[in-house]
Each structure stands twice: as structure tokens, then as C-alpha cells.
């Protein structure tokens, strides 16, 4: 267990987003919506599929080089209010398809978000967004049923995905600093803000732009050590990284706020 991130020798900022042509980051534009937050491939390796802000689930077709409609779900996204309120009603639940029973494994969580199963199936890692940390919940071994802090992060984690090269990719929405750090230190401020007749999501997006917060993601080891850092420097063309999905030498990059998904050929 490592409650604070420890940087090891091969921890480096591996690339810089400037634009799609100069830095090898391909932007797959999405029409009519923003926020390809989470990315997933099907059993045949096709995709990725992603959900966007207007409630659509879309699928990338490589042959046609475009996104096609696949399904539709709820368009509601108001994660900022959950963070500002200091809400601690989050739960981690398990569904058994055989018995059709739902079991609550953990409660009193501060905005539980991404979940990833370890390769051996012994534990899951959970991103707790408001607390800016990664938790480990043991499913097996003598530690089954216990929880521990794996890493304390410099910003708000979103989704977490296992890397085929080992460890886990964590998408970080933004760094915890300045106004966000102040508000979270005094929960009453956040509760006052969410009651005001204002669009708190738009205000937050504007503040992120003004603060110079670019996109950020980390690949961490099972012990919480930093293996790689993905961070935008310079022009802020990539904000609010929600997820990094690694497949076939590529890094597929999702975002809550951007109108495109990113693809970076890691092997090159």
C-alpha cells in the first residue's frame, strides 16, 4: 500500500498535446455533443464505443472513419454538484446474475467513480473522485472484505482501466488546487454555490480554462507507484481527461468536456 504517490526512475511525462498533426494525437470529432467519457471495445475487438453528453452511445467504425449511432441512454451529467456538496452517500455494489441479488460492499464513499478488476481477480481498484484517491477493495485472500488506500492523487480521478503492460491508467479530470482546493476544504462553500440560480457546470468549465489546467492521466502500479504521466503542456487543447484505454499499442483518450476522442499510437 502506498498512500502517497512515489515517483520511480522511469516516471516521465511521455508526450505533449499541441494539436493532432504535430504531435501524433489523432482527434476523432463527434458531431452534436461533447464528452466521450468512457471507451470500451466489444468481444470482437470492434469499437471503441462511448457515451456522450446528449445521451447517445456511439461506435467508431474504422473502415468508414466515423462515429455511428449505437444506442441511447440518459443525457444527465451533473458531477460537479456531487463534488461541491461533499456528498458521501456513494456505494460500491455487487450484482449476482445467478441469484439476481445486489449486495452493498462499501458505503459512505465520496463520489465513487471508475472501478477496475485486478488481473488475478483478487481485488478491485476504485477511484474516489472527491477525495482524490484510489482505494483497493479485496475480494479474495485473507484480506477479503477489507479496504486500503493505494494512492493519493494530485487531482480528481475519473475512470480507471487496467493496462496490458501492467498497472492501471487513471484519468484525472483536473488538478486539485486553487479554488477547488479551497471549496473542498470548507464544504459549506460548495453547498452555498449549488443552491445559487447559476449553471455551476458551465462556471466550473470556465474556471478550468482560466486556471490553465490541462488534461492529465497517470499509469500507476499495483502498489500505487507512478509508472507514467500523460499531461498536456502549453496550449490547452485537451481538458478533463476521463479515461485512457490502452489497446494494440494505442492509447484511446476520453474527456468529459471535449467534442472528440483522442488516439495516440504509443508504440511509435
Phi and psi restraints in degrees (value plus and minus 20) as a CYANA .aco file:
   2 UNK   PHI    -158.9  -118.9
   2 UNK   PSI      81.3   121.3
   3 UNK   PHI     -96.1   -56.1
   3 UNK   PSI     -32.6     7.4
   4 UNK   PHI    -150.8  -110.8
   4 UNK   PSI     123.1   163.1
   5 UNK   PHI     -85.6   -45.6
   5 UNK   PSI     108.3   148.3
   6 UNK   PHI    -132.8   -92.8
   6 UNK   PSI     105.6   145.6
   7 UNK   PHI    -104.9   -64.9
   7 UNK   PSI     112.2   152.2
   8 UNK   PHI    -129.3   -89.3
   8 UNK   PSI     157.1   197.1
   9 UNK   PHI     -76.4   -36.4
   9 UNK   PSI     -58.2   -18.2
  10 UNK   PHI    -113.3   -73.3
  10 UNK   PSI      -5.4    34.6
  11 UNK   PHI     -94.6   -54.6
  11 UNK   PSI      96.7   136.7
  12 UNK   PHI    -162.3  -122.3
  12 UNK   PSI     138.0   178.0
  13 UNK   PHI     -99.5   -59.5
  13 UNK   PSI      91.0   131.0
  14 UNK   PHI    -104.9   -64.9
  14 UNK   PSI     -46.8    -6.8
  15 UNK   PHI    -180.2  -140.2
  15 UNK   PSI     151.4   191.4
  16 UNK   PHI    -148.2  -108.2
  16 UNK   PSI     107.0   147.0
  17 UNK   PHI    -104.3   -64.3
  17 UNK   PSI      98.1   138.1
  18 UNK   PHI    -136.6   -96.6
  18 UNK   PSI     -79.0   -39.0
  19 UNK   PHI    -178.3  -138.3
  19 UNK   PSI     153.0   193.0
  20 UNK   PHI     -87.9   -47.9
  20 UNK   PSI     -45.1    -5.1
  21 UNK   PHI    -108.7   -68.7
  21 UNK   PSI     -54.1   -14.1
  22 UNK   PHI    -110.3   -70.3
  22 UNK   PSI     -41.2    -1.2
  23 UNK   PHI    -138.9   -98.9
  23 UNK   PSI     -10.9    29.1
  24 UNK   PHI      56.6    96.6
  24 UNK   PSI      -7.1    32.9
  25 UNK   PHI    -117.7   -77.7
  25 UNK   PSI      94.2   134.2
  26 UNK   PHI    -108.5   -68.5
  26 UNK   PSI     111.4   151.4
  27 UNK   PHI    -123.2   -83.2
  27 UNK   PSI      98.5   138.5
  28 UNK   PHI    -116.9   -76.9
  28 UNK   PSI      77.5   117.5
  29 UNK   PHI     -83.6   -43.6
  29 UNK   PSI     121.9   161.9
  30 UNK   PHI    -135.3   -95.3
  30 UNK   PSI     108.7   148.7
  31 UNK   PHI    -109.0   -69.0
  31 UNK   PSI     112.9   152.9
  32 UNK   PHI      60.6   100.6
  32 UNK   PSI     -11.8    28.2
  33 UNK   PHI    -182.9  -142.9
  33 UNK   PSI     148.6   188.6
  34 UNK   PHI    -146.7  -106.7
  34 UNK   PSI     153.6   193.6
  35 UNK   PHI      57.2    97.2
  35 UNK   PSI      41.2    81.2
  36 UNK   PHI     -93.9   -53.9
  36 UNK   PSI      58.8    98.8
  37 UNK   PHI     -89.9   -49.9
  37 UNK   PSI     -64.9   -24.9
  38 UNK   PHI    -147.7  -107.7
  38 UNK   PSI     124.2   164.2
  39 UNK   PHI    -145.1  -105.1
  39 UNK   PSI     119.3   159.3
  40 UNK   PHI    -170.2  -130.2
  40 UNK   PSI     127.7   167.7
  41 UNK   PHI    -126.6   -86.6
  41 UNK   PSI     131.3   171.3
  42 UNK   PHI    -105.9   -65.9
  42 UNK   PSI    -197.9  -157.9
  43 UNK   PHI     -84.7   -44.7
  43 UNK   PSI     -41.1    -1.1
  44 UNK   PHI    -111.3   -71.3
  44 UNK   PSI     -19.4    20.6
  45 UNK   PHI      62.8   102.8
  45 UNK   PSI     -11.2    28.8
  46 UNK   PHI    -104.2   -64.2
  46 UNK   PSI     136.0   176.0
  47 UNK   PHI     102.7   142.7
  47 UNK   PSI    -177.1  -137.1
  48 UNK   PHI    -101.6   -61.6
  48 UNK   PSI     145.1   185.1
  49 UNK   PHI    -121.6   -81.6
  49 UNK   PSI     128.8   168.8
  50 UNK   PHI    -173.2  -133.2
  50 UNK   PSI     132.3   172.3
  51 UNK   PHI    -119.3   -79.3
  51 UNK   PSI     122.8   162.8
  52 UNK   PHI    -144.1  -104.1
  52 UNK   PSI     155.8   195.8
  53 UNK   PHI     -83.5   -43.5
  53 UNK   PSI     -44.9    -4.9
  54 UNK   PHI    -109.1   -69.1
  54 UNK   PSI     -11.9    28.1
  55 UNK   PHI      75.6   115.6
  55 UNK   PSI     -26.4    13.6
  56 UNK   PHI     -96.0   -56.0
  56 UNK   PSI     128.8   168.8
  57 UNK   PHI    -129.5   -89.5
  57 UNK   PSI     103.2   143.2
  58 UNK   PHI    -139.3   -99.3
  58 UNK   PSI     138.0   178.0
  59 UNK   PHI    -146.2  -106.2
  59 UNK   PSI     113.4   153.4
  60 UNK   PHI    -102.1   -62.1
  60 UNK   PSI     105.2   145.2
  61 UNK   PHI    -125.7   -85.7
  61 UNK   PSI      90.5   130.5
  62 UNK   PHI     -83.8   -43.8
  62 UNK   PSI     -60.6   -20.6
  63 UNK   PHI     -84.3   -44.3
  63 UNK   PSI     -59.0   -19.0
  64 UNK   PHI    -110.0   -70.0
  64 UNK   PSI     -30.4     9.6
  65 UNK   PHI      35.4    75.4
  65 UNK   PSI      26.5    66.5
  66 UNK   PHI    -179.6  -139.6
  66 UNK   PSI     143.7   183.7
  67 UNK   PHI    -107.0   -67.0
  67 UNK   PSI     117.6   157.6
  68 UNK   PHI    -142.6  -102.6
  68 UNK   PSI     127.8   167.8
  69 UNK   PHI     -84.8   -44.8
  69 UNK   PSI     116.8   156.8
  70 UNK   PHI    -141.4  -101.4
  70 UNK   PSI     -65.6   -25.6
  71 UNK   PHI    -180.2  -140.2
  71 UNK   PSI    -199.9  -159.9
  72 UNK   PHI    -158.8  -118.8
  72 UNK   PSI     123.0   163.0
  73 UNK   PHI    -159.3  -119.3
  73 UNK   PSI    -182.8  -142.8
  74 UNK   PHI     -92.3   -52.3
  74 UNK   PSI     116.9   156.9
  75 UNK   PHI    -106.1   -66.1
  75 UNK   PSI     -20.9    19.1
  76 UNK   PHI     -95.3   -55.3
  76 UNK   PSI     106.9   146.9
  77 UNK   PHI    -162.0  -122.0
  77 UNK   PSI      88.6   128.6
  78 UNK   PHI    -159.3  -119.3
  78 UNK   PSI      37.2    77.2
  79 UNK   PHI     -91.4   -51.4
  79 UNK   PSI     -45.3    -5.3
  80 UNK   PHI     -83.2   -43.2
  80 UNK   PSI     -62.1   -22.1
  81 UNK   PHI     -82.7   -42.7
  81 UNK   PSI     -54.8   -14.8
  82 UNK   PHI     -84.9   -44.9
  82 UNK   PSI     -61.0   -21.0
  83 UNK   PHI     -89.1   -49.1
  83 UNK   PSI     -66.9   -26.9
  84 UNK   PHI     -83.7   -43.7
  84 UNK   PSI     -54.1   -14.1
  85 UNK   PHI     -94.8   -54.8
  85 UNK   PSI     -33.8     6.2
  86 UNK   PHI      51.0    91.0
  86 UNK   PSI       3.2    43.2
  87 UNK   PHI     -75.8   -35.8
  87 UNK   PSI     114.4   154.4
  88 UNK   PHI    -148.8  -108.8
  88 UNK   PSI      16.8    56.8
  89 UNK   PHI    -120.8   -80.8
  89 UNK   PSI     -10.9    29.1
  90 UNK   PHI     -86.1   -46.1
  90 UNK   PSI     128.7   168.7
  91 UNK   PHI    -155.8  -115.8
  91 UNK   PSI     131.6   171.6
  92 UNK   PHI    -127.7   -87.7
  92 UNK   PSI     101.1   141.1
  93 UNK   PHI    -143.0  -103.0
  93 UNK   PSI     133.6   173.6
  94 UNK   PHI    -140.1  -100.1
  94 UNK   PSI     112.5   152.5
  95 UNK   PHI    -131.0   -91.0
  95 UNK   PSI     108.3   148.3
  96 UNK   PHI    -121.3   -81.3
  96 UNK   PSI      88.4   128.4
  97 UNK   PHI     -85.5   -45.5
  97 UNK   PSI     -42.2    -2.2
  98 UNK   PHI     -93.5   -53.5
  98 UNK   PSI     -66.6   -26.6
  99 UNK   PHI    -115.8   -75.8
  99 UNK   PSI     -32.1     7.9
 100 UNK   PHI      39.8    79.8
 100 UNK   PSI      11.7    51.7
 101 UNK   PHI    -125.7   -85.7
 101 UNK   PSI     123.1   163.1
 102 UNK   PHI    -128.0   -88.0
 102 UNK   PSI     109.6   149.6
 103 UNK   PHI    -138.2   -98.2
 103 UNK   PSI     112.0   152.0
 104 UNK   PHI    -104.2   -64.2
 104 UNK   PSI      96.7   136.7
 105 UNK   PHI    -108.7   -68.7
 105 UNK   PSI     -59.1   -19.1
 106 UNK   PHI    -160.5  -120.5
 106 UNK   PSI     128.5   168.5
 107 UNK   PHI    -152.7  -112.7
 107 UNK   PSI    -198.6  -158.6
 108 UNK   PHI      36.5    76.5
 108 UNK   PSI      20.4    60.4
 109 UNK   PHI    -116.4   -76.4
 109 UNK   PSI     127.2   167.2
 110 UNK   PHI    -114.6   -74.6
 110 UNK   PSI      72.3   112.3
 111 UNK   PHI      35.1    75.1
 111 UNK   PSI      46.1    86.1
 112 UNK   PHI     -84.8   -44.8
 112 UNK   PSI     118.0   158.0
 113 UNK   PHI    -148.7  -108.7
 113 UNK   PSI    -129.3   -89.3
 114 UNK   PHI     -87.3   -47.3
 114 UNK   PSI     128.3   168.3
 115 UNK   PHI    -153.1  -113.1
 115 UNK   PSI     116.3   156.3
 116 UNK   PHI    -157.5  -117.5
 116 UNK   PSI     114.9   154.9
 117 UNK   PHI    -108.2   -68.2
 117 UNK   PSI     117.8   157.8
 118 UNK   PHI     -87.4   -47.4
 118 UNK   PSI     140.1   180.1
 119 UNK   PHI     -81.7   -41.7
 119 UNK   PSI     -55.5   -15.5
 120 UNK   PHI    -108.3   -68.3
 120 UNK   PSI     -23.3    16.7
 121 UNK   PHI      55.9    95.9
 121 UNK   PSI      -8.1    31.9
 122 UNK   PHI    -100.3   -60.3
 122 UNK   PSI     -43.9    -3.9
 123 UNK   PHI    -174.7  -134.7
 123 UNK   PSI     147.9   187.9
 124 UNK   PHI    -143.4  -103.4
 124 UNK   PSI     128.8   168.8
 125 UNK   PHI    -121.9   -81.9
 125 UNK   PSI     119.1   159.1
 126 UNK   PHI    -146.9  -106.9
 126 UNK   PSI     108.1   148.1
 127 UNK   PHI    -107.6   -67.6
 127 UNK   PSI      99.2   139.2
 128 UNK   PHI    -122.5   -82.5
 128 UNK   PSI      81.5   121.5
 129 UNK   PHI     -82.8   -42.8
 129 UNK   PSI     -74.3   -34.3
 130 UNK   PHI     -80.2   -40.2
 130 UNK   PSI     -56.8   -16.8
 131 UNK   PHI    -104.5   -64.5
 131 UNK   PSI     -24.6    15.4
 132 UNK   PHI      34.9    74.9
 132 UNK   PSI      29.2    69.2
 133 UNK   PHI    -167.2  -127.2
 133 UNK   PSI     142.1   182.1
 134 UNK   PHI    -130.7   -90.7
 134 UNK   PSI     108.0   148.0
 135 UNK   PHI    -128.9   -88.9
 135 UNK   PSI     131.0   171.0
 136 UNK   PHI    -135.5   -95.5
 136 UNK   PSI     105.7   145.7
 137 UNK   PHI    -132.5   -92.5
 137 UNK   PSI     100.6   140.6
 138 UNK   PHI    -101.3   -61.3
 138 UNK   PSI     108.6   148.6
 139 UNK   PHI    -117.0   -77.0
 139 UNK   PSI     -50.8   -10.8
 140 UNK   PHI    -153.4  -113.4
 140 UNK   PSI    -192.8  -152.8
 141 UNK   PHI      49.8    89.8
 141 UNK   PSI    -197.4  -157.4
 142 UNK   PHI     -87.5   -47.5
 142 UNK   PSI     -34.2     5.8
 143 UNK   PHI    -110.0   -70.0
 143 UNK   PSI     -17.5    22.5
 144 UNK   PHI     -70.6   -30.6
 144 UNK   PSI     111.8   151.8
 145 UNK   PHI      70.8   110.8
 145 UNK   PSI     -22.6    17.4
 146 UNK   PHI    -123.3   -83.3
 146 UNK   PSI     142.9   182.9
 147 UNK   PHI    -151.1  -111.1
 147 UNK   PSI     127.7   167.7
 148 UNK   PHI    -167.9  -127.9
 148 UNK   PSI     136.5   176.5
 149 UNK   PHI    -105.0   -65.0
 149 UNK   PSI     105.2   145.2
 150 UNK   PHI    -112.0   -72.0
 150 UNK   PSI     -62.9   -22.9
 151 UNK   PHI    -174.6  -134.6
 151 UNK   PSI     121.6   161.6
 152 UNK   PHI    -122.5   -82.5
 152 UNK   PSI     101.9   141.9
 153 UNK   PHI    -119.3   -79.3
 153 UNK   PSI     140.1   180.1
 154 UNK   PHI    -100.4   -60.4
 154 UNK   PSI     -21.1    18.9
 155 UNK   PHI    -175.2  -135.2
 155 UNK   PSI    -189.0  -149.0
 156 UNK   PHI    -109.7   -69.7
 156 UNK   PSI      89.9   129.9
 157 UNK   PHI     -94.6   -54.6
 157 UNK   PSI     126.9   166.9
 158 UNK   PHI    -132.5   -92.5
 158 UNK   PSI    -127.1   -87.1
 159 UNK   PHI    -106.1   -66.1
 159 UNK   PSI     138.6   178.6
 160 UNK   PHI    -153.8  -113.8
 160 UNK   PSI     112.1   152.1
 161 UNK   PHI    -153.3  -113.3
 161 UNK   PSI     121.9   161.9
 162 UNK   PHI     -92.0   -52.0
 162 UNK   PSI     117.3   157.3
 163 UNK   PHI    -113.4   -73.4
 163 UNK   PSI     118.8   158.8
 164 UNK   PHI     -86.2   -46.2
 164 UNK   PSI     -34.9     5.1
 165 UNK   PHI    -113.5   -73.5
 165 UNK   PSI     -14.4    25.6
 166 UNK   PHI      84.5   124.5
 166 UNK   PSI     126.9   166.9
 167 UNK   PHI      61.0   101.0
 167 UNK   PSI    -185.5  -145.5
 168 UNK   PHI    -158.2  -118.2
 168 UNK   PSI     118.4   158.4
 169 UNK   PHI    -107.9   -67.9
 169 UNK   PSI     110.9   150.9
 170 UNK   PHI    -139.1   -99.1
 170 UNK   PSI      99.4   139.4
 171 UNK   PHI     -99.5   -59.5
 171 UNK   PSI     113.5   153.5
 172 UNK   PHI    -136.9   -96.9
 172 UNK   PSI      97.1   137.1
 173 UNK   PHI     -79.3   -39.3
 173 UNK   PSI     -69.4   -29.4
 174 UNK   PHI    -186.3  -146.3
 174 UNK   PSI     142.2   182.2
 175 UNK   PHI     -92.3   -52.3
 175 UNK   PSI     129.7   169.7
 176 UNK   PHI    -110.5   -70.5
 176 UNK   PSI      79.3   119.3
 177 UNK   PHI    -179.8  -139.8
 177 UNK   PSI     148.7   188.7
 178 UNK   PHI      39.7    79.7
 178 UNK   PSI    -146.3  -106.3
 179 UNK   PHI     -82.8   -42.8
 179 UNK   PSI     -63.0   -23.0
 180 UNK   PHI     -82.3   -42.3
 180 UNK   PSI     -59.5   -19.5
 181 UNK   PHI     -85.4   -45.4
 181 UNK   PSI     -60.3   -20.3
 182 UNK   PHI     -84.6   -44.6
 182 UNK   PSI     -67.5   -27.5
 183 UNK   PHI     -81.9   -41.9
 183 UNK   PSI     -61.8   -21.8
 184 UNK   PHI     -93.4   -53.4
 184 UNK   PSI     -41.2    -1.2
 185 UNK   PHI     -95.6   -55.6
 185 UNK   PSI     -43.7    -3.7
 186 UNK   PHI    -150.8  -110.8
 186 UNK   PSI      67.2   107.2
 187 UNK   PHI     -73.9   -33.9
 187 UNK   PSI     -46.6    -6.6
 188 UNK   PHI     -83.2   -43.2
 188 UNK   PSI     -49.4    -9.4
 189 UNK   PHI     -84.3   -44.3
 189 UNK   PSI     -65.9   -25.9
 190 UNK   PHI     -82.7   -42.7
 190 UNK   PSI     -60.5   -20.5
 191 UNK   PHI     -85.4   -45.4
 191 UNK   PSI     -53.8   -13.8
 192 UNK   PHI     -88.6   -48.6
 192 UNK   PSI     -63.2   -23.2
 193 UNK   PHI     -81.8   -41.8
 193 UNK   PSI     -62.4   -22.4
 194 UNK   PHI     -93.2   -53.2
 194 UNK   PSI     -33.1     6.9
 195 UNK   PHI    -110.8   -70.8
 195 UNK   PSI     -30.7     9.3
 196 UNK   PHI     -95.5   -55.5
 196 UNK   PSI     130.2   170.2
 197 UNK   PHI     -97.8   -57.8
 197 UNK   PSI      41.6    81.6
 198 UNK   PHI    -155.0  -115.0
 198 UNK   PSI     139.2   179.2
 199 UNK   PHI    -106.6   -66.6
 199 UNK   PSI      75.1   115.1
 200 UNK   PHI     -85.5   -45.5
 200 UNK   PSI     -49.1    -9.1
 201 UNK   PHI     -87.4   -47.4
 201 UNK   PSI     -64.5   -24.5
 202 UNK   PHI     -86.1   -46.1
 202 UNK   PSI     -60.0   -20.0
 203 UNK   PHI     -83.5   -43.5
 203 UNK   PSI     -62.0   -22.0
 204 UNK   PHI     -81.5   -41.5
 204 UNK   PSI     -63.8   -23.8
 205 UNK   PHI     -80.7   -40.7
 205 UNK   PSI     -60.0   -20.0
 206 UNK   PHI     -86.2   -46.2
 206 UNK   PSI     -60.0   -20.0
 207 UNK   PHI     -86.5   -46.5
 207 UNK   PSI     -56.8   -16.8
 208 UNK   PHI     -82.6   -42.6
 208 UNK   PSI     -61.7   -21.7
 209 UNK   PHI     -83.1   -43.1
 209 UNK   PSI     -64.9   -24.9
 210 UNK   PHI     -88.9   -48.9
 210 UNK   PSI     -50.9   -10.9
 211 UNK   PHI     -94.1   -54.1
 211 UNK   PSI     -35.9     4.1
 212 UNK   PHI      61.8   101.8
 212 UNK   PSI      -7.1    32.9
 213 UNK   PHI     -91.7   -51.7
 213 UNK   PSI      96.1   136.1
 214 UNK   PHI    -116.4   -76.4
 214 UNK   PSI    -197.5  -157.5
 215 UNK   PHI     -92.1   -52.1
 215 UNK   PSI     131.9   171.9
 216 UNK   PHI    -171.6  -131.6
 216 UNK   PSI     122.2   162.2
 217 UNK   PHI    -167.5  -127.5
 217 UNK   PSI     134.7   174.7
 218 UNK   PHI    -153.2  -113.2
 218 UNK   PSI     120.8   160.8
 219 UNK   PHI    -122.0   -82.0
 219 UNK   PSI      97.4   137.4
 220 UNK   PHI    -133.5   -93.5
 220 UNK   PSI     134.3   174.3
 221 UNK   PHI    -100.7   -60.7
 221 UNK   PSI     155.3   195.3
 222 UNK   PHI     -82.9   -42.9
 222 UNK   PSI     -44.1    -4.1
 223 UNK   PHI    -110.2   -70.2
 223 UNK   PSI     -23.3    16.7
 224 UNK   PHI      73.8   113.8
 224 UNK   PSI     -14.6    25.4
 225 UNK   PHI     -96.8   -56.8
 225 UNK   PSI     125.4   165.4
 226 UNK   PHI     -98.6   -58.6
 226 UNK   PSI     104.2   144.2
 227 UNK   PHI    -118.7   -78.7
 227 UNK   PSI     -59.5   -19.5
 228 UNK   PHI    -170.5  -130.5
 228 UNK   PSI     132.9   172.9
 229 UNK   PHI    -145.4  -105.4
 229 UNK   PSI     113.0   153.0
 230 UNK   PHI    -134.4   -94.4
 230 UNK   PSI      92.2   132.2
 231 UNK   PHI    -164.6  -124.6
 231 UNK   PSI     115.4   155.4
 232 UNK   PHI     -99.0   -59.0
 232 UNK   PSI     114.5   154.5
 233 UNK   PHI    -149.3  -109.3
 233 UNK   PSI     120.8   160.8
 234 UNK   PHI      75.1   115.1
 234 UNK   PSI    -148.9  -108.9
 235 UNK   PHI     -84.9   -44.9
 235 UNK   PSI     115.8   155.8
 236 UNK   PHI    -111.6   -71.6
 236 UNK   PSI      53.3    93.3
 237 UNK   PHI    -109.8   -69.8
 237 UNK   PSI     -31.4     8.6
 238 UNK   PHI    -151.6  -111.6
 238 UNK   PSI      93.9   133.9
 239 UNK   PHI    -142.8  -102.8
 239 UNK   PSI     136.6   176.6
 240 UNK   PHI      35.5    75.5
 240 UNK   PSI      36.1    76.1
 241 UNK   PHI     -84.1   -44.1
 241 UNK   PSI     104.5   144.5
 242 UNK   PHI    -122.2   -82.2
 242 UNK   PSI     -44.3    -4.3
 243 UNK   PHI    -185.6  -145.6
 243 UNK   PSI     128.6   168.6
 244 UNK   PHI    -146.7  -106.7
 244 UNK   PSI      98.6   138.6
 245 UNK   PHI    -129.1   -89.1
 245 UNK   PSI      97.3   137.3
 246 UNK   PHI    -119.4   -79.4
 246 UNK   PSI     106.0   146.0
 247 UNK   PHI    -174.3  -134.3
 247 UNK   PSI     107.7   147.7
 248 UNK   PHI      34.1    74.1
 248 UNK   PSI      22.4    62.4
 249 UNK   PHI      59.7    99.7
 249 UNK   PSI     -14.3    25.7
 250 UNK   PHI    -134.6   -94.6
 250 UNK   PSI     129.4   169.4
 251 UNK   PHI    -131.0   -91.0
 251 UNK   PSI      92.7   132.7
 252 UNK   PHI    -109.7   -69.7
 252 UNK   PSI     108.3   148.3
 253 UNK   PHI    -139.6   -99.6
 253 UNK   PSI     102.5   142.5
 254 UNK   PHI    -122.7   -82.7
 254 UNK   PSI     141.9   181.9
 255 UNK   PHI    -169.8  -129.8
 255 UNK   PSI     127.4   167.4
 256 UNK   PHI     -95.2   -55.2
 256 UNK   PSI     -52.7   -12.7
 257 UNK   PHI    -129.7   -89.7
 257 UNK   PSI     -35.3     4.7
 258 UNK   PHI    -110.8   -70.8
 258 UNK   PSI     130.8   170.8
 259 UNK   PHI    -109.3   -69.3
 259 UNK   PSI       8.9    48.9
 260 UNK   PHI    -178.1  -138.1
 260 UNK   PSI     139.0   179.0
 261 UNK   PHI    -122.1   -82.1
 261 UNK   PSI     129.8   169.8
 262 UNK   PHI    -128.0   -88.0
 262 UNK   PSI     130.5   170.5
 263 UNK   PHI    -153.5  -113.5
 263 UNK   PSI     104.0   144.0
 264 UNK   PHI    -144.2  -104.2
 264 UNK   PSI     107.1   147.1
 265 UNK   PHI    -100.8   -60.8
 265 UNK   PSI      79.5   119.5
 266 UNK   PHI     -87.9   -47.9
 266 UNK   PSI     -55.3   -15.3
 267 UNK   PHI     -85.3   -45.3
 267 UNK   PSI     -41.8    -1.8
